[in-house]
Amino acid sequence: MVRFKTQHVPDDSRTAWIVEEILKVPASIASTILTDQTFRDYREVLGTITCPTLVAFGADPKMTDPAAGSFIIERTLGAELVVFDESSHVPFLEEPAEFDRVLSEWASRLS
């Protein structure tokens, strides 16, 4: 069994900020988003995406299997996959410096 560690566990103030941001979304909209992402099948949409796309996944599969990232880039023209070794579902919080570096480098290639 491969064990993953998260190097950047949000502190209490960051966790409070995340909860505060989540609660800004009215319950009717939040439940619609949850229902939509749960029951709709977006696989056919991937082939219609025409803008540059960075797909970021954590290597730890406890929330989302990183193989889904490969599935996405195989069906999205010009998409690029980056897997963050020390992350699970939220690499921008779990590896913020590395995420920022990767995103900045990717965005700089767009212009």
Backbone as CSV, one residue per row, in Angstrom:
resi,resn,N_x,N_y,N_z,CA_x,CA_y,CA_z,C_x,C_y,C_z
1,MET,0.841,-1.179,0.000,0.000,0.000,0.000,0.888,1.244,0.000
2,VAL,0.569,2.173,-0.869,1.302,3.437,-0.916,0.624,4.397,0.035
3,ARG,1.400,5.003,0.898,0.853,5.997,1.819,1.258,7.375,1.328
4,PHE,0.322,8.281,1.347,0.588,9.646,0.927,0.548,10.539,2.148
5,LYS,1.341,11.554,2.113,1.300,12.543,3.175,0.947,13.877,2.538
6,THR,0.260,14.675,3.275,-0.042,16.018,2.812,0.868,16.953,3.588
7,GLN,1.726,17.640,2.874,2.691,18.505,3.535,2.069,19.796,4.039
8,HIS,1.019,20.250,3.393,0.452,21.544,3.741,-0.998,21.375,4.178
9,VAL,-1.183,20.982,5.421,-2.522,20.887,5.980,-2.930,22.299,6.363
10,PRO,-4.105,22.761,5.899,-4.507,24.125,6.238,-4.598,24.332,7.745
11,ASP,-4.111,25.474,8.205,-4.239,25.793,9.627,-5.675,26.228,9.913
12,ASP,-5.971,26.487,11.175,-7.343,26.812,11.566,-7.873,28.052,10.854
13,SER,-7.036,29.056,10.664,-7.518,30.274,10.010,-7.816,30.016,8.535
14,ARG,-7.013,29.191,7.877,-7.267,28.857,6.467,-8.544,28.017,6.358
15,THR,-8.709,27.078,7.270,-9.915,26.256,7.264,-11.153,27.134,7.474
16,ALA,-11.068,28.077,8.396,-12.189,28.994,8.637,-12.494,29.805,7.387
17,TRP,-11.453,30.255,6.681,-11.642,31.015,5.447,-12.336,30.152,4.385
18,ILE,-11.913,28.903,4.250,-12.524,27.999,3.273,-14.013,27.823,3.576
19,VAL,-14.337,27.575,4.829,-15.736,27.395,5.224,-16.524,28.675,4.954
20,GLU,-15.953,29.821,5.284,-16.616,31.105,5.037,-16.907,31.296,3.543
21,GLU,-15.947,30.965,2.696,-16.146,31.096,1.250,-17.230,30.150,0.747
22,ILE,-17.198,28.922,1.214,-18.201,27.937,0.799,-19.602,28.387,1.195
23,LEU,-19.718,28.965,2.385,-21.030,29.373,2.877,-21.574,30.625,2.198
24,LYS,-20.778,31.287,1.381,-21.256,32.446,0.628,-22.217,32.032,-0.484
25,VAL,-22.130,30.789,-0.896,-23.003,30.286,-1.954,-24.353,29.929,-1.324
26,PRO,-25.434,30.505,-1.819,-26.747,30.153,-1.262,-27.001,28.648,-1.358
27,ALA,-27.706,28.115,-0.381,-27.950,26.677,-0.308,-28.610,26.145,-1.579
28,SER,-29.521,26.921,-2.157,-30.209,26.442,-3.369,-29.228,26.271,-4.532
29,ILE,-28.246,27.152,-4.612,-27.248,27.053,-5.681,-26.255,25.940,-5.369
30,ALA,-25.798,25.867,-4.121,-24.844,24.822,-3.731,-25.426,23.433,-3.977
31,SER,-26.709,23.254,-3.632,-27.310,21.934,-3.840,-27.480,21.641,-5.334
32,THR,-27.740,22.674,-6.120,-27.846,22.480,-7.571,-26.498,22.076,-8.150
33,ILE,-25.427,22.728,-7.712,-24.085,22.378,-8.188,-23.758,20.933,-7.809
34,LEU,-24.022,20.558,-6.577,-23.735,19.198,-6.127,-24.533,18.177,-6.931
35,THR,-25.800,18.449,-7.132,-26.638,17.538,-7.920,-26.135,17.441,-9.350
36,ASP,-25.827,18.599,-9.928,-25.353,18.637,-11.311,-24.066,17.834,-11.486
37,GLN,-23.093,18.056,-10.614,-21.812,17.355,-10.776,-21.935,15.872,-10.461
38,THR,-22.948,15.496,-9.711,-23.140,14.095,-9.357,-23.868,13.308,-10.444
39,PHE,-24.877,13.913,-11.051,-25.742,13.155,-11.944,-25.543,13.428,-13.433
40,ARG,-24.875,14.494,-13.791,-24.675,14.769,-15.213,-23.389,14.120,-15.698
41,ASP,-23.424,13.683,-16.921,-22.262,13.054,-17.546,-21.640,14.060,-18.514
42,TYR,-20.476,14.556,-18.166,-19.818,15.584,-18.972,-18.741,15.027,-19.909
43,ARG,-18.634,13.730,-20.021,-17.565,13.166,-20.848,-17.619,13.647,-22.291
44,GLU,-18.790,13.791,-22.859,-18.913,14.241,-24.245,-18.489,15.696,-24.423
45,VAL,-18.544,16.472,-23.364,-18.180,17.893,-23.434,-16.673,18.064,-23.630
46,LEU,-15.892,17.142,-23.118,-14.437,17.283,-23.171,-13.921,17.523,-24.581
47,GLY,-14.467,16.834,-25.541,-14.027,16.975,-26.927,-14.389,18.311,-27.558
48,THR,-15.233,19.087,-26.894,-15.638,20.387,-27.439,-14.831,21.544,-26.862
49,ILE,-13.998,21.275,-25.896,-13.203,22.341,-25.264,-12.090,22.754,-26.224
50,THR,-12.018,24.037,-26.509,-11.042,24.528,-27.491,-10.033,25.501,-26.892
51,CYS,-10.157,25.820,-25.629,-9.207,26.751,-25.017,-8.103,25.968,-24.307
52,PRO,-6.947,26.593,-24.085,-5.876,25.907,-23.350,-6.397,25.440,-21.985
53,THR,-6.018,24.242,-21.615,-6.566,23.641,-20.402,-5.459,22.983,-19.593
54,LEU,-5.340,23.372,-18.336,-4.421,22.728,-17.412,-5.253,21.873,-16.469
55,VAL,-4.943,20.594,-16.406,-5.659,19.652,-15.556,-4.723,19.303,-14.399
56,ALA,-5.130,19.670,-13.182,-4.293,19.462,-12.002,-4.924,18.396,-11.110
57,PHE,-4.155,17.376,-10.790,-4.620,16.288,-9.927,-3.573,15.991,-8.873
58,GLY,-4.039,15.571,-7.708,-3.132,15.054,-6.702,-2.916,13.571,-6.953
59,ALA,-1.734,13.084,-6.605,-1.417,11.664,-6.801,-2.155,10.756,-5.818
60,ASP,-2.533,11.300,-4.673,-3.239,10.523,-3.655,-4.700,10.367,-4.081
61,PRO,-5.163,9.134,-4.316,-6.492,8.918,-4.891,-7.647,8.916,-3.890
62,LYS,-7.449,9.358,-2.659,-8.529,9.206,-1.671,-9.804,9.971,-2.035
63,MET,-9.716,11.041,-2.819,-10.921,11.771,-3.249,-11.217,11.550,-4.731
64,THR,-10.188,11.638,-5.560,-10.362,11.505,-7.002,-9.191,10.708,-7.571
65,ASP,-9.485,9.699,-8.327,-8.439,8.872,-8.926,-7.677,9.690,-9.969
66,PRO,-6.346,9.786,-9.850,-5.568,10.535,-10.829,-5.728,10.013,-12.264
67,ALA,-6.166,8.784,-12.427,-6.419,8.259,-13.777,-7.491,9.079,-14.483
68,ALA,-8.346,9.729,-13.709,-9.358,10.593,-14.314,-8.695,11.753,-15.056
69,GLY,-7.554,12.217,-14.558,-6.822,13.274,-15.250,-6.344,12.821,-16.616
70,SER,-5.852,11.605,-16.688,-5.432,11.053,-17.981,-6.623,10.930,-18.922
71,PHE,-7.748,10.491,-18.402,-8.971,10.385,-19.195,-9.340,11.747,-19.779
72,ILE,-9.254,12.794,-18.953,-9.611,14.142,-19.391,-8.679,14.629,-20.496
73,ILE,-7.372,14.489,-20.303,-6.466,15.046,-21.316,-6.478,14.249,-22.616
74,GLU,-6.820,12.975,-22.550,-6.927,12.183,-23.780,-8.095,12.643,-24.643
75,ARG,-9.059,13.323,-24.041,-10.266,13.727,-24.757,-10.383,15.243,-24.949
76,THR,-9.424,15.995,-24.419,-9.461,17.451,-24.493,-8.264,17.926,-25.303
77,LEU,-8.530,18.484,-26.447,-7.475,18.924,-27.352,-6.526,19.910,-26.677
78,GLY,-5.255,19.571,-26.675,-4.241,20.469,-26.148,-4.175,20.571,-24.638
79,ALA,-4.903,19.734,-23.923,-4.874,19.787,-22.463,-3.546,19.237,-21.941
80,GLU,-3.142,19.757,-20.807,-1.900,19.327,-20.162,-2.224,18.855,-18.752
81,LEU,-1.707,17.694,-18.369,-1.931,17.122,-17.039,-0.708,17.334,-16.167
82,VAL,-0.942,17.801,-14.943,0.107,17.886,-13.933,-0.404,17.149,-12.703
83,VAL,0.386,16.208,-12.217,0.035,15.450,-11.021,0.950,15.917,-9.890
84,PHE,0.344,16.304,-8.792,1.076,16.793,-7.626,1.270,15.635,-6.658
85,ASP,2.521,15.272,-6.432,2.863,14.057,-5.693,2.419,14.046,-4.237
86,GLU,2.343,15.205,-3.607,2.029,15.265,-2.178,0.614,15.768,-1.924
87,SER,-0.264,15.606,-2.899,-1.617,16.147,-2.773,-2.672,15.085,-3.029
88,SER,-3.878,15.440,-2.601,-5.054,14.634,-2.906,-5.984,15.491,-3.750
89,HIS,-7.070,15.988,-3.165,-8.113,16.680,-3.923,-7.839,18.168,-4.148
90,VAL,-7.028,18.790,-3.325,-6.840,20.244,-3.435,-5.352,20.633,-3.466
91,PRO,-4.671,20.338,-4.567,-3.242,20.649,-4.624,-2.918,22.133,-4.418
92,PHE,-3.860,23.023,-4.735,-3.590,24.449,-4.521,-3.510,24.802,-3.045
93,LEU,-4.056,23.959,-2.166,-3.904,24.147,-0.722,-2.853,23.213,-0.130
94,GLU,-2.716,22.028,-0.682,-1.798,21.034,-0.132,-0.354,21.276,-0.560
95,GLU,-0.151,21.810,-1.739,1.185,22.152,-2.244,1.124,23.538,-2.891
96,PRO,0.825,24.556,-2.104,0.565,25.870,-2.707,1.735,26.452,-3.495
97,ALA,2.939,26.325,-3.014,4.087,26.897,-3.731,4.294,26.186,-5.072
98,GLU,4.214,24.864,-5.063,4.401,24.098,-6.299,3.240,24.355,-7.260
99,PHE,2.024,24.413,-6.733,0.873,24.693,-7.575,1.019,26.066,-8.237
100,ASP,1.392,27.069,-7.448,1.569,28.419,-7.992,2.661,28.451,-9.056
101,ARG,3.750,27.724,-8.818,4.846,27.682,-9.790,4.363,27.064,-11.104
102,VAL,3.695,25.925,-11.005,3.210,25.224,-12.201,2.202,26.092,-12.951
103,LEU,1.273,26.676,-12.233,0.250,27.508,-12.870,0.867,28.728,-13.537
104,SER,1.828,29.362,-12.873,2.494,30.542,-13.451,3.254,30.172,-14.713
105,GLU,3.994,29.064,-14.669,4.726,28.636,-15.855,3.782,28.296,-17.001
106,TRP,2.690,27.620,-16.700,1.712,27.259,-17.731,1.097,28.517,-18.327
107,ALA,0.683,29.443,-17.474,0.054,30.678,-17.966,1.018,31.511,-18.777
108,SER,2.295,31.511,-18.420,3.267,32.317,-19.163,3.465,31.777,-20.579
109,ARG,3.233,30.492,-20.787,3.359,29.921,-22.133,2.170,30.277,-23.034
110,LEU,1.098,30.789,-22.437,-0.094,31.129,-23.221,0.052,32.432,-23.980
111,SER,0.896,33.327,-23.460,0.971,34.646,-24.103,2.085,34.736,-25.120
